[in-house]
Amino acid sequence: MVIGTWLAAFATLAAVIVALYLARRTEKVRLKVHAGLRVIILGDGSPPQEHVVISVTNVGERPVIINSVGWAVGKRRHRSFCIQTVSGPYTKQYPVELAHGKSADFMVSFLATPTWPVEFATGFVKDLSDKSLKTLVALIHTSIGQTIEIHPEKPLVDRLKTAGKTG
């Protein structure tokens, strides 16, 4: 009988732990994020359009509102922040609510803003050394105060390096 009581107590404790784990897991905001260069080909004879795209997908169960996206560079006291403005026919506007499995692309068009790479590289990033560029991150700001950080893809970092040399 004593063993049966111990087993029942252990099973109850395990059930409580699993229930708490599952409850906390569904409460967490879980986003899959990419930041990089993308080309849009319209197929109507117009030239391909290059964009910087920050793509956000909600992979969690909880709906989330994206208030803005931006950038940060540097560490600790020397860290700088900026909010990225977006405009154009292919970009989502802030704020945007994402249910489970939904995504949003926030774009900066080089066709509409051809000087963006130079202005961003020389005006915001400034130090284009490899050490500094390793601290560059895209930021996704949510309505619950959570900020997600993601490093940009290598082609975007390379583009910033070359833009800084020409600017």
C-alpha positions as CSV (number, residue, x, y, z in Angstrom):
1,M,0.0,0.0,0.0
2,V,2.8,2.4,0.8
3,I,4.3,1.9,-2.6
4,G,0.9,2.6,-4.3
5,T,0.6,5.9,-2.4
6,W,4.1,6.9,-3.5
7,L,3.4,6.1,-7.1
8,A,0.2,8.0,-7.1
9,A,1.9,11.0,-5.6
10,F,4.7,10.8,-8.1
11,A,2.2,10.6,-11.0
12,T,0.3,13.6,-9.7
13,L,3.4,15.6,-9.4
14,A,4.5,14.6,-13.0
15,A,1.0,15.6,-14.3
16,V,1.3,19.0,-12.6
17,I,4.7,19.7,-14.0
18,V,3.6,18.7,-17.6
19,A,0.5,20.9,-17.3
20,L,2.6,23.9,-16.1
21,Y,5.1,23.4,-18.9
22,L,2.4,23.2,-21.6
23,A,0.6,26.3,-20.1
24,R,3.8,28.4,-20.1
25,R,4.8,27.2,-23.6
26,T,1.6,28.4,-25.1
27,E,2.0,31.8,-23.4
28,K,5.4,32.5,-24.9
29,V,5.7,34.6,-28.0
30,R,7.7,32.6,-30.5
31,L,8.7,34.3,-33.8
32,K,10.7,33.1,-36.7
33,V,12.6,36.0,-38.2
34,H,14.8,36.6,-41.2
35,A,16.5,39.9,-42.2
36,G,18.1,40.1,-45.6
37,L,18.0,41.2,-49.3
38,R,15.2,40.0,-51.5
39,V,14.4,40.5,-55.1
40,I,10.8,40.9,-56.4
41,I,10.2,40.0,-60.0
42,L,6.8,41.2,-61.1
43,G,6.7,39.5,-64.5
44,D,5.2,42.5,-66.2
45,G,8.4,43.5,-68.0
46,S,9.5,45.9,-65.3
47,P,13.0,45.4,-63.8
48,P,13.5,43.3,-60.7
49,Q,13.2,45.3,-57.5
50,E,15.7,44.8,-54.7
51,H,14.5,45.2,-51.1
52,V,15.7,44.8,-47.6
53,V,13.1,42.6,-46.0
54,I,12.5,41.7,-42.3
55,S,10.2,38.7,-42.4
56,V,8.4,37.7,-39.3
57,T,6.3,34.5,-38.8
58,N,4.4,33.7,-35.6
59,V,5.3,30.0,-34.8
60,G,3.8,30.2,-31.3
61,E,0.2,29.6,-30.3
62,R,-0.4,33.0,-28.9
63,P,-1.4,35.9,-31.3
64,V,1.2,38.7,-31.3
65,I,1.1,42.3,-32.5
66,I,4.3,43.7,-34.1
67,N,4.5,47.4,-33.3
68,S,7.7,48.1,-35.2
69,V,10.9,46.8,-36.5
70,G,14.3,48.4,-36.3
71,W,18.0,48.0,-35.9
72,A,20.7,48.0,-33.2
73,V,24.4,48.1,-33.5
74,G,27.2,48.1,-30.9
75,K,27.4,46.7,-27.3
76,R,26.3,48.0,-23.9
77,R,26.7,51.7,-23.5
78,H,27.9,52.1,-27.1
79,R,24.8,50.6,-28.6
80,S,22.7,52.6,-31.0
81,F,19.1,52.0,-32.0
82,C,16.8,53.1,-34.8
83,I,13.3,52.3,-36.0
84,Q,13.0,51.3,-39.7
85,T,10.3,53.1,-41.7
86,V,8.6,51.0,-44.3
87,S,6.5,51.9,-47.3
88,G,5.4,50.5,-50.6
89,P,2.8,48.2,-52.1
90,Y,4.5,45.0,-50.9
91,T,5.2,45.8,-47.3
92,K,3.0,45.4,-44.2
93,Q,2.5,48.6,-42.1
94,Y,2.8,48.8,-38.3
95,P,1.1,47.6,-36.2
96,V,0.2,44.2,-37.5
97,E,-1.4,41.3,-35.6
98,L,-0.1,37.8,-36.4
99,A,-2.1,34.8,-35.4
100,H,-0.4,31.3,-35.3
101,G,1.3,30.5,-38.6
102,K,0.8,34.0,-40.1
103,S,3.6,36.1,-41.4
104,A,4.4,39.7,-42.3
105,D,7.2,41.2,-44.5
106,F,8.5,44.6,-43.7
107,M,10.4,46.0,-46.7
108,V,12.6,48.9,-47.7
109,S,12.6,49.2,-51.5
110,F,15.9,50.2,-53.2
111,L,13.7,51.4,-56.1
112,A,11.9,53.8,-53.9
113,T,14.8,54.6,-51.6
114,P,18.0,53.9,-53.7
115,T,20.3,55.7,-51.2
116,W,19.2,53.5,-48.2
117,P,22.3,51.2,-48.2
118,V,24.7,54.1,-48.2
119,E,22.7,56.2,-45.7
120,F,22.2,53.2,-43.4
121,A,25.9,52.1,-43.6
122,T,27.5,55.5,-43.2
123,G,24.8,57.3,-41.1
124,F,23.7,54.6,-38.7
125,V,26.2,51.7,-38.6
126,K,29.2,54.0,-39.2
127,D,31.9,51.5,-38.2
128,L,31.9,48.9,-41.0
129,S,34.6,46.7,-39.5
130,D,33.8,43.0,-39.2
131,K,33.8,43.4,-35.4
132,S,31.2,46.1,-35.4
133,L,29.0,44.4,-38.1
134,K,28.8,41.3,-35.9
135,T,26.9,43.4,-33.4
136,L,24.3,44.5,-36.0
137,V,20.8,43.1,-35.3
138,A,17.3,43.6,-36.6
139,L,14.8,44.2,-33.8
140,I,11.2,43.2,-33.7
141,H,9.2,45.1,-31.1
142,T,5.9,43.4,-29.9
143,S,3.0,44.9,-28.1
144,I,3.8,43.0,-24.9
145,G,7.2,44.7,-24.6
146,Q,9.2,41.8,-25.9
147,T,12.0,42.6,-28.4
148,I,13.3,39.9,-30.7
149,E,16.8,40.3,-32.1
150,I,18.2,38.6,-35.2
151,H,21.4,39.0,-37.1
152,P,21.0,40.0,-40.7
153,E,22.0,37.6,-43.5
154,K,25.5,37.7,-44.9
155,P,24.5,39.2,-48.3
156,L,22.9,42.2,-46.6
157,V,26.0,42.7,-44.4
158,D,28.2,42.5,-47.5
159,R,26.0,45.1,-49.3
160,L,26.4,47.4,-46.4
161,K,30.2,47.0,-46.5
162,T,30.3,47.9,-50.2
163,A,27.8,50.8,-49.8
164,G,30.0,52.3,-47.0
165,K,33.0,52.2,-49.3
166,T,31.1,54.0,-52.1
167,G,29.5,56.5,-49.8
